[in-house]
């Protein structure tokens, strides 16, 4: 069993830098959720809920899913402390586990870069979405200066759009929305938002 690095860092995950970046992302995602009060959202790879808990008010039900038990435990503690009854959290890895839930919106924020086979996870997310549902991806533009054996160094918009189309998504809109210093493995980086309709 490969060690989940996120189990190890869970308790120290909510650093000031991560909180600041999560706030920027949450504000951007909220713009996509203006008419979503009756919707179910899955935040896949939710970490400690830094984004998912901020956007939970925009939807009927927010389901935060992470492969790290320690991350999910932290989410559950936050939910209990803040009394957010429309939030559920559980441990799962969509690339390995059979998932019975469906959602109208799925958010994957800074998650794809950690998953070796992008197409496989996109196929699973496509199947989990209800018809006409939206997949919202937040990730980094490709950066040739970044190298890590277990992390993609970002994504090229055209290539990602082609991959999403090949999985079955009808349309995708990809826009850069934030550039920051030392955001991505100590390199300057640009974040994009990709919204795809099933």
BELSUL-V52587 format. One record per residue. N is the residue number from 0. RES is the residue in three letters. SS is DSSP state (H for helix, E for strand, C for the rest). NEAR is the number of other ideal C-beta (glycine too) atoms within 12 Angstrom. Layout:
BEGIN
N:RES:SS:NEAR
N:RES:SS:NEAR
END
This chain:
BEGIN
0:UNK:C:7
1:UNK:C:11
2:UNK:C:11
3:UNK:C:22
4:UNK:H:19
5:UNK:H:29
6:UNK:H:23
7:UNK:H:14
8:UNK:H:19
9:UNK:H:28
10:UNK:H:16
11:UNK:H:18
12:UNK:C:29
13:UNK:C:25
14:UNK:C:15
15:UNK:H:12
16:UNK:H:19
17:UNK:H:24
18:UNK:H:20
19:UNK:H:18
20:UNK:H:30
21:UNK:H:33
22:UNK:H:21
23:UNK:H:27
24:UNK:H:39
25:UNK:H:34
26:UNK:H:22
27:UNK:H:29
28:UNK:H:40
29:UNK:H:26
30:UNK:H:19
31:UNK:C:34
32:UNK:C:32
33:UNK:C:13
34:UNK:C:15
35:UNK:C:27
36:UNK:C:19
37:UNK:C:15
38:UNK:C:31
39:UNK:E:30
40:UNK:E:47
41:UNK:E:43
42:UNK:E:47
43:UNK:E:45
44:UNK:C:39
45:UNK:C:47
46:UNK:C:42
47:UNK:C:35
48:UNK:C:43
49:UNK:C:37
50:UNK:C:40
51:UNK:H:48
52:UNK:H:38
53:UNK:H:33
54:UNK:H:40
55:UNK:H:40
56:UNK:H:21
57:UNK:H:33
58:UNK:C:37
59:UNK:C:22
60:UNK:E:29
61:UNK:E:40
62:UNK:E:38
63:UNK:E:45
64:UNK:E:38
65:UNK:E:39
66:UNK:C:32
67:UNK:C:32
68:UNK:H:21
69:UNK:H:25
70:UNK:H:37
71:UNK:H:34
72:UNK:H:24
73:UNK:H:32
74:UNK:H:38
75:UNK:H:25
76:UNK:H:21
77:UNK:H:27
78:UNK:H:27
79:UNK:H:16
80:UNK:H:13
81:UNK:H:17
82:UNK:C:11
83:UNK:C:25
84:UNK:C:13
85:UNK:C:25
86:UNK:E:36
87:UNK:E:30
88:UNK:E:36
89:UNK:E:28
90:UNK:E:30
91:UNK:C:28
92:UNK:C:27
93:UNK:C:34
94:UNK:C:24
95:UNK:C:17
96:UNK:C:16
97:UNK:C:12
98:UNK:C:24
99:UNK:C:12
100:UNK:C:26
101:UNK:C:22
102:UNK:E:38
103:UNK:E:33
104:UNK:E:44
105:UNK:E:49
106:UNK:E:54
107:UNK:E:46
108:UNK:E:42
109:UNK:C:38
110:UNK:C:38
111:UNK:H:39
112:UNK:H:33
113:UNK:H:28
114:UNK:C:29
115:UNK:C:16
116:UNK:C:16
117:UNK:H:30
118:UNK:H:22
119:UNK:H:19
120:UNK:H:33
121:UNK:H:37
122:UNK:H:23
123:UNK:H:30
124:UNK:H:43
125:UNK:H:31
126:UNK:H:25
127:UNK:H:33
128:UNK:E:37
129:UNK:E:23
130:UNK:E:16
131:UNK:E:16
132:UNK:E:29
133:UNK:E:38
134:UNK:E:46
135:UNK:E:49
136:UNK:E:44
137:UNK:E:44
138:UNK:E:39
139:UNK:E:41
140:UNK:E:35
141:UNK:C:24
142:UNK:C:28
143:UNK:C:14
144:UNK:C:17
145:UNK:C:23
146:UNK:C:15
147:UNK:E:18
148:UNK:C:8
149:UNK:C:15
150:UNK:E:23
151:UNK:C:30
152:UNK:C:23
153:UNK:C:34
154:UNK:E:39
155:UNK:C:22
156:UNK:H:24
157:UNK:H:16
158:UNK:H:21
159:UNK:H:36
160:UNK:H:25
161:UNK:H:20
162:UNK:H:30
163:UNK:H:37
164:UNK:H:22
165:UNK:H:17
166:UNK:H:25
167:UNK:C:23
168:UNK:C:33
169:UNK:C:20
170:UNK:E:17
171:UNK:E:31
172:UNK:E:23
173:UNK:E:31
174:UNK:E:21
175:UNK:E:22
176:UNK:E:25
177:UNK:E:29
178:UNK:E:18
179:UNK:E:21
180:UNK:E:14
181:UNK:E:15
182:UNK:E:28
183:UNK:E:32
184:UNK:C:20
185:UNK:C:15
186:UNK:E:23
187:UNK:E:19
188:UNK:E:30
189:UNK:E:26
190:UNK:E:33
191:UNK:E:35
192:UNK:E:37
193:UNK:E:44
194:UNK:E:32
195:UNK:E:35
196:UNK:E:25
197:UNK:C:29
END
